[in-house]
Amino acid sequence: MTSEYVLQDQPHRKVVRVGDTIRRPVQPWTPTVHALLRHLQAVGFPYSPRPLGYDEQGREVLTFIEGESGPRSWAKVVDDQGLSAFARLLREYHDATAGFSPPDEAAWADSVGGYGDEQVICHGDFGPWNVVWQGRHPVGIIDWDFARPAPRLHDVAYALQYVAPFRDDTECLRWLHFPESPDRRRRLERFCTAYGLATTVGIVDAVIDRQRQDIALVRRLASAGQEPQATWVREGLLDELGRRVDWSRANRRLFE
């Protein structure tokens, strides 16, 4: 019998590795996400896990992507090569969602309207921790729970929060693996260029707006009893997120 290795063990979610597969609890949106992952497989996008159905315990089964992710991924986006690769990966993913037709009864973690012409299927949580790396090269994207139809800028702004980053120097040096204070304006421009944006006009406003949206999302999910958001709110995360918005507004000169 193949052993299970616990990768994440939280009250709301236990994620385990079994051989070359990942087993995760099923959510209402899991069938929709599996449809998306099957589309990505069909169009030859190599960076997403492949859905393999469900196991005897009712958990979803996905292929395991070998490499470094989670906390170890933060250091990968500090240098220019890693930052650009991270941005190009996001663009390649967005382009790969073209032509995807969500199921008639599609469900998403964050309820949204229809799938419009100006939208792609955003990952919804495209941060360094959800990219798998082998050496200096990204090889996978994981944790698709917040995938949803939205404009491309929804993911771009979210990612820039963490890789520009929209954080003070103390956090950059202590937690985000920067050896010195980052040149945030240059990093924002490099990310946008690598992604393929023609201009950075309006990007700072988009990031601040996305930060505000994240606060509203956490509050909304917590009110519905969703975890881990309910626990985050009890532990004071909304205050921390509010301080991040305040910092971004007060320091926008660092990015423009």
Contacts in CASP RR format, 6 or more apart in sequence:
PFRMAT RR
TARGET T0000
AUTHOR 0000-0000-0000
METHOD contacts of the structure
MODEL  1
MTSEYVLQDQPHRKVVRVGDTIRRPVQPWTPTVHALLRHLQAVGFPYSPR
PLGYDEQGREVLTFIEGESGPRSWAKVVDDQGLSAFARLLREYHDATAGF
SPPDEAAWADSVGGYGDEQVICHGDFGPWNVVWQGRHPVGIIDWDFARPA
PRLHDVAYALQYVAPFRDDTECLRWLHFPESPDRRRRLERFCTAYGLATT
VGIVDAVIDRQRQDIALVRRLASAGQEPQATWVREGLLDELGRRVDWSRA
NRRLFE
2 18 0 8 1.000
2 19 0 8 1.000
3 18 0 8 1.000
3 19 0 8 1.000
4 16 0 8 1.000
4 17 0 8 1.000
4 18 0 8 1.000
4 23 0 8 1.000
5 16 0 8 1.000
5 17 0 8 1.000
5 18 0 8 1.000
6 14 0 8 1.000
6 15 0 8 1.000
6 16 0 8 1.000
7 15 0 8 1.000
7 16 0 8 1.000
7 17 0 8 1.000
7 22 0 8 1.000
8 14 0 8 1.000
8 15 0 8 1.000
9 15 0 8 1.000
10 227 0 8 1.000
10 228 0 8 1.000
11 227 0 8 1.000
11 231 0 8 1.000
12 227 0 8 1.000
12 228 0 8 1.000
12 231 0 8 1.000
13 24 0 8 1.000
13 25 0 8 1.000
13 227 0 8 1.000
13 228 0 8 1.000
14 25 0 8 1.000
15 22 0 8 1.000
15 23 0 8 1.000
15 24 0 8 1.000
16 22 0 8 1.000
16 23 0 8 1.000
17 23 0 8 1.000
17 64 0 8 1.000
18 55 0 8 1.000
19 64 0 8 1.000
20 63 0 8 1.000
20 64 0 8 1.000
21 52 0 8 1.000
21 61 0 8 1.000
21 62 0 8 1.000
21 63 0 8 1.000
21 64 0 8 1.000
22 49 0 8 1.000
22 61 0 8 1.000
22 62 0 8 1.000
22 63 0 8 1.000
22 64 0 8 1.000
23 55 0 8 1.000
23 57 0 8 1.000
23 59 0 8 1.000
23 60 0 8 1.000
23 61 0 8 1.000
24 59 0 8 1.000
24 60 0 8 1.000
24 62 0 8 1.000
25 59 0 8 1.000
25 60 0 8 1.000
26 54 0 8 1.000
26 58 0 8 1.000
26 59 0 8 1.000
26 60 0 8 1.000
27 109 0 8 1.000
27 145 0 8 1.000
28 107 0 8 1.000
29 107 0 8 1.000
29 108 0 8 1.000
29 109 0 8 1.000
29 145 0 8 1.000
29 147 0 8 1.000
30 60 0 8 1.000
31 103 0 8 1.000
31 107 0 8 1.000
32 102 0 8 1.000
32 103 0 8 1.000
32 106 0 8 1.000
32 107 0 8 1.000
32 108 0 8 1.000
32 147 0 8 1.000
33 51 0 8 1.000
33 144 0 8 1.000
33 145 0 8 1.000
33 147 0 8 1.000
34 51 0 8 1.000
34 53 0 8 1.000
34 60 0 8 1.000
35 100 0 8 1.000
35 102 0 8 1.000
35 103 0 8 1.000
35 106 0 8 1.000
36 97 0 8 1.000
36 100 0 8 1.000
36 102 0 8 1.000
36 121 0 8 1.000
36 144 0 8 1.000
36 147 0 8 1.000
37 48 0 8 1.000
37 49 0 8 1.000
37 50 0 8 1.000
37 51 0 8 1.000
37 62 0 8 1.000
37 144 0 8 1.000
38 51 0 8 1.000
39 97 0 8 1.000
39 99 0 8 1.000
39 100 0 8 1.000
40 48 0 8 1.000
40 93 0 8 1.000
40 96 0 8 1.000
40 97 0 8 1.000
41 48 0 8 1.000
41 50 0 8 1.000
43 96 0 8 1.000
44 96 0 8 1.000
45 92 0 8 1.000
45 93 0 8 1.000
45 96 0 8 1.000
46 140 0 8 1.000
47 89 0 8 1.000
47 92 0 8 1.000
47 93 0 8 1.000
47 138 0 8 1.000
47 139 0 8 1.000
47 140 0 8 1.000
47 141 0 8 1.000
48 93 0 8 1.000
48 140 0 8 1.000
48 141 0 8 1.000
48 144 0 8 1.000
49 62 0 8 1.000
49 63 0 8 1.000
49 64 0 8 1.000
49 65 0 8 1.000
49 140 0 8 1.000
49 142 0 8 1.000
50 62 0 8 1.000
50 63 0 8 1.000
51 60 0 8 1.000
51 61 0 8 1.000
51 62 0 8 1.000
52 61 0 8 1.000
52 62 0 8 1.000
52 63 0 8 1.000
53 60 0 8 1.000
53 61 0 8 1.000
54 60 0 8 1.000
54 61 0 8 1.000
55 61 0 8 1.000
65 132 0 8 1.000
65 139 0 8 1.000
65 140 0 8 1.000
65 142 0 8 1.000
66 132 0 8 1.000
66 134 0 8 1.000
66 139 0 8 1.000
67 132 0 8 1.000
67 133 0 8 1.000
67 134 0 8 1.000
67 139 0 8 1.000
68 76 0 8 1.000
68 132 0 8 1.000
68 133 0 8 1.000
68 134 0 8 1.000
68 135 0 8 1.000
69 129 0 8 1.000
69 130 0 8 1.000
69 131 0 8 1.000
69 132 0 8 1.000
69 133 0 8 1.000
69 142 0 8 1.000
70 128 0 8 1.000
70 129 0 8 1.000
70 130 0 8 1.000
71 129 0 8 1.000
72 133 0 8 1.000
73 128 0 8 1.000
73 129 0 8 1.000
73 130 0 8 1.000
73 131 0 8 1.000
73 132 0 8 1.000
73 133 0 8 1.000
74 128 0 8 1.000
74 129 0 8 1.000
74 175 0 8 1.000
74 176 0 8 1.000
74 177 0 8 1.000
75 177 0 8 1.000
76 82 0 8 1.000
76 86 0 8 1.000
76 128 0 8 1.000
76 131 0 8 1.000
76 133 0 8 1.000
76 135 0 8 1.000
76 136 0 8 1.000
76 138 0 8 1.000
77 83 0 8 1.000
77 86 0 8 1.000
77 128 0 8 1.000
77 163 0 8 1.000
78 176 0 8 1.000
78 177 0 8 1.000
78 178 0 8 1.000
78 179 0 8 1.000
80 190 0 8 1.000
81 136 0 8 1.000
82 136 0 8 1.000
82 138 0 8 1.000
83 163 0 8 1.000
83 187 0 8 1.000
83 190 0 8 1.000
83 191 0 8 1.000
83 194 0 8 1.000
84 190 0 8 1.000
84 191 0 8 1.000
84 194 0 8 1.000
85 136 0 8 1.000
85 137 0 8 1.000
85 138 0 8 1.000
85 194 0 8 1.000
86 128 0 8 1.000
86 131 0 8 1.000
86 138 0 8 1.000
86 159 0 8 1.000
86 163 0 8 1.000
86 191 0 8 1.000
86 194 0 8 1.000
87 159 0 8 1.000
87 190 0 8 1.000
87 191 0 8 1.000
87 192 0 8 1.000
87 193 0 8 1.000
87 194 0 8 1.000
87 195 0 8 1.000
87 196 0 8 1.000
88 194 0 8 1.000
88 195 0 8 1.000
89 131 0 8 1.000
89 138 0 8 1.000
89 140 0 8 1.000
89 141 0 8 1.000
90 123 0 8 1.000
90 126 0 8 1.000
90 155 0 8 1.000
90 156 0 8 1.000
90 159 0 8 1.000
90 195 0 8 1.000
91 194 0 8 1.000
91 195 0 8 1.000
91 196 0 8 1.000
93 123 0 8 1.000
93 141 0 8 1.000
94 120 0 8 1.000
94 122 0 8 1.000
94 152 0 8 1.000
94 155 0 8 1.000
95 120 0 8 1.000
97 120 0 8 1.000
97 121 0 8 1.000
98 120 0 8 1.000
100 121 0 8 1.000
102 115 0 8 1.000
102 121 0 8 1.000
102 149 0 8 1.000
108 147 0 8 1.000
108 148 0 8 1.000
108 149 0 8 1.000
109 145 0 8 1.000
109 146 0 8 1.000
109 147 0 8 1.000
109 148 0 8 1.000
109 221 0 8 1.000
110 146 0 8 1.000
110 148 0 8 1.000
110 217 0 8 1.000
110 220 0 8 1.000
110 221 0 8 1.000
112 148 0 8 1.000
112 149 0 8 1.000
112 150 0 8 1.000
113 149 0 8 1.000
114 149 0 8 1.000
115 121 0 8 1.000
115 149 0 8 1.000
116 149 0 8 1.000
118 151 0 8 1.000
119 149 0 8 1.000
119 150 0 8 1.000
119 151 0 8 1.000
120 149 0 8 1.000
120 150 0 8 1.000
120 151 0 8 1.000
120 152 0 8 1.000
121 147 0 8 1.000
121 148 0 8 1.000
121 149 0 8 1.000
122 147 0 8 1.000
122 148 0 8 1.000
122 149 0 8 1.000
122 150 0 8 1.000
122 151 0 8 1.000
122 152 0 8 1.000
122 154 0 8 1.000
122 155 0 8 1.000
123 130 0 8 1.000
123 141 0 8 1.000
123 144 0 8 1.000
123 146 0 8 1.000
123 147 0 8 1.000
123 155 0 8 1.000
124 146 0 8 1.000
124 147 0 8 1.000
124 148 0 8 1.000
124 150 0 8 1.000
124 154 0 8 1.000
124 155 0 8 1.000
124 158 0 8 1.000
125 143 0 8 1.000
125 145 0 8 1.000
125 146 0 8 1.000
125 158 0 8 1.000
126 141 0 8 1.000
126 155 0 8 1.000
126 158 0 8 1.000
126 159 0 8 1.000
127 158 0 8 1.000
127 159 0 8 1.000
127 162 0 8 1.000
127 163 0 8 1.000
128 162 0 8 1.000
128 163 0 8 1.000
130 141 0 8 1.000
130 142 0 8 1.000
130 143 0 8 1.000
131 138 0 8 1.000
131 140 0 8 1.000
131 141 0 8 1.000
131 142 0 8 1.000
132 138 0 8 1.000
132 139 0 8 1.000
132 140 0 8 1.000
132 141 0 8 1.000
132 142 0 8 1.000
133 139 0 8 1.000
153 206 0 8 1.000
154 210 0 8 1.000
156 191 0 8 1.000
156 192 0 8 1.000
156 195 0 8 1.000
156 197 0 8 1.000
156 203 0 8 1.000
156 206 0 8 1.000
157 203 0 8 1.000
157 206 0 8 1.000
157 207 0 8 1.000
157 209 0 8 1.000
157 210 0 8 1.000
158 210 0 8 1.000
158 214 0 8 1.000
159 191 0 8 1.000
160 166 0 8 1.000
160 188 0 8 1.000
160 191 0 8 1.000
160 203 0 8 1.000
160 207 0 8 1.000
161 207 0 8 1.000
161 210 0 8 1.000
161 211 0 8 1.000
161 244 0 8 1.000
162 176 0 8 1.000
163 187 0 8 1.000
163 191 0 8 1.000
164 182 0 8 1.000
164 184 0 8 1.000
164 187 0 8 1.000
164 188 0 8 1.000
164 191 0 8 1.000
164 207 0 8 1.000
164 255 0 8 1.000
165 171 0 8 1.000
165 172 0 8 1.000
165 176 0 8 1.000
165 182 0 8 1.000
165 184 0 8 1.000
165 187 0 8 1.000
166 184 0 8 1.000
166 207 0 8 1.000
166 211 0 8 1.000
166 244 0 8 1.000
166 247 0 8 1.000
166 248 0 8 1.000
166 255 0 8 1.000
167 176 0 8 1.000
167 244 0 8 1.000
167 247 0 8 1.000
168 247 0 8 1.000
168 251 0 8 1.000
169 181 0 8 1.000
172 178 0 8 1.000
172 181 0 8 1.000
172 182 0 8 1.000
173 179 0 8 1.000
173 180 0 8 1.000
173 181 0 8 1.000
184 254 0 8 1.000
184 255 0 8 1.000
185 254 0 8 1.000
185 255 0 8 1.000
185 256 0 8 1.000
188 200 0 8 1.000
188 203 0 8 1.000
188 204 0 8 1.000
188 255 0 8 1.000
189 200 0 8 1.000
192 199 0 8 1.000
192 200 0 8 1.000
192 203 0 8 1.000
197 203 0 8 1.000
203 255 0 8 1.000
204 248 0 8 1.000
204 252 0 8 1.000
204 255 0 8 1.000
204 256 0 8 1.000
207 248 0 8 1.000
207 255 0 8 1.000
208 245 0 8 1.000
208 248 0 8 1.000
208 249 0 8 1.000
208 252 0 8 1.000
211 241 0 8 1.000
211 242 0 8 1.000
211 244 0 8 1.000
211 245 0 8 1.000
211 248 0 8 1.000
212 245 0 8 1.000
214 241 0 8 1.000
215 238 0 8 1.000
215 241 0 8 1.000
215 242 0 8 1.000
215 245 0 8 1.000
217 229 0 8 1.000
218 229 0 8 1.000
218 232 0 8 1.000
218 233 0 8 1.000
218 237 0 8 1.000
218 238 0 8 1.000
218 241 0 8 1.000
219 233 0 8 1.000
219 238 0 8 1.000
221 229 0 8 1.000
221 230 0 8 1.000
222 229 0 8 1.000
222 230 0 8 1.000
222 232 0 8 1.000
222 233 0 8 1.000
232 238 0 8 1.000
END
